């Protein structure tokens, strides 16, 4: 191993840059995140390939393709960079003077009403801990978790989850059918067939179909034999609720998301024969010891 490293010096910084290219599949976005020019990033990748004697990236004018060797290195890079980041974070926490922090990334399909269960108990018990919170897609959350860029992810999980992460908390998130109050008063609720026809005759606000929640909800609607083309597709249930209240259409939303909505007189819930439910999970990295303040945060999650 030592002889190999002597002949082929391997640079963690170059590995980090390659990780960014593989993550974004774009030299432009990777360079922007790294704070480099595209030409500087290109030179770094060319140098890395020369040192390894392997082609890692096939770049055309329109796309960046990662080779089979590149995919192998990308997976290892994620693991190695995550390990280094975790070690440095632990070093700072144990021996540095900075306040301990927990980095939490939350799926965009979670609503504001989901947040107190995540943060309230830990804030009350350990106010000295800083929480750095970001909103992301589930895919980005899992990538960031494996790379050691965050400590905890909260999402509607894909199936299957990667072996590199573990679930610490899980709860069932039940959905409600909501409509503008004036429109809901005209719904033929007592008979199923006319009710479904009535639903199909009105505009719908759907959560983004590219999200795990959006995919699962569409499969459920298909099983209910409901064809409800979207008038709008959004990535926020809080925004969907506000638009329903303003008369833009109907939607299925998490029951919990309605808890913080104040103008409850402007929307109505309609009883649907079956309820849609999704899993919401908190995940951390598998087989990696967390700093004590992160462990305490996980223990204080109240789902």
C-alpha positions, 0 to 999 in steps of 0.5 A: 500500500505504501509503495502504491501511494508513493508511486501514485500520490492520492490527494483527498482534495482531488477526491473531494472534487471528483465526489462533487462531479459524480454527485452533480453529474455536472462540471458547472455545478461541481465547480460552483460548489467547490468555488473553482473555475471550470477549467481549474476543476477540469485540470484537477480531474485530468490530473487525477485520471493520469495519476490513476491511469484510469478514465473516470469521466466521459464528458461531452458538450451536453453531459457528464457520464461516470465510467464503471471505474468512476462509479466504483471510486465515487462510492468509495469516495463518499465513504472515505470523505464521510469518515474524514469529515466525521473524524474532524467533527469529533475532534472539534467537538471533543477538544475544540472550543466551538459549540457542538452542532447537529446537522439535520436535513429534512425532506421538502415534503415535510411540513412546518408542523412536523418540525416541533417533534424533531427539535423541541425536546432537544432545544429545551434540554440542550440549548447549547447545541446548534442545529443546522437545518436544510431542506433537500430531496430524499436522494440528496439527503442520503448522499449527504449522509453517506458523505458525512455532510449531515448527521441526521436525515428525515424523509419519506424513505425510498425502497430499499434504503441503502445499507449504509444508513439505519432508521432510528425513528419511524411513524405513519403520516396519515393524509386528509382530503381537503377542499375550499370550504365553499366547494366542499359544501357541495360534495356528494359525500353519501354515494361513492361513485358520484363522489369520485366523479365530483372529485375528478371534475375539479382542479387538483394540487399534487405534491411533486411526482418526483418525490417518494411521497408523490410516487407513493401517492400516485400509486395509491390513487391508481388503486383507488381508480381515481384519475386526477390530473394536476392543475399544479405540482408543488414540493411543499404541503404548506404551500398546497394547503394555502392554495387550497384555502385560496380556492385553487383546487383540492389536495391530499395533505398530511393531517399533521400539516393542517395543525399549524394552519390558522384559517381553518374556516377556509378549508374543509376535510372530506371523508374518503373511504380509504386513507393514504399513509406514508412512512416518515423516518429519521436516519443516521449513518450505519456502523459509525459512532455518533458524537454524544450530542448527536446521540442525545439529539436522536434520543430526543426526537419525538415522532 
